[in-house]
Amino acid sequence: MPSIIKPDTLEFKSDPNALTDFKLKTLIPRLGSICKSTHFSFDIRQLDPGMYSFPYHSHRNSEELMMILSGSLTLRSAEGLKIVNKGELVFCEIGDSGAHQFYNHGNKPCIYLDIRSTVGIDIADYPDSGKINILPFREIYEKDSKADYNKGEERLSEIWEKLGQK
């Protein structure tokens, strides 16, 4: 059965653990959870003046589409900075070329619809800080800690010997 969402019955809240510059607000409860969506994550977000959305990032397995419902913001992308206004859409493709971050340069809140595909596991890359985030688990690692596939596997016969002794 189709879900009808009435945004004016929900409340914008920010993550209490977010850094001061990243006080992006999202309608709570989350819209995707209200609808029990299985392939999309979608929310209506409010970015107040002087605030950034999220750290600059790209996705390895998710596409993202944002529509500005009111106000305007500055988009940071691999191509540089661009102003995005009410009614305009921003599509971020998979990979480094789809990297993005928003900043509200204006004096009014900017409200936008954010839709992201969620088929399987995604990895978000954060080039400014060298982190990766495994989604939907929100496991964050430093990219420099990458390990060789065979690291720690050298004692395979010892492990098998112990298993045989049980």
Secondary structure, DSSP 8 states (H G I E B T S, - for coil): ------GGGSEEEE-TTS-GGG--EEEES-HHHHHT-SSEEEEEEEE-TT-B-SSSBEESS--EEEEEEESEEEEEETTEEEEEETT-EEEE-SSGGG-EEEE--SSS-EEEEEEEE-SS-EEEEETTTTEEEEETTTEEEEGGG---TTTT-TTHHHHHHHHHT-
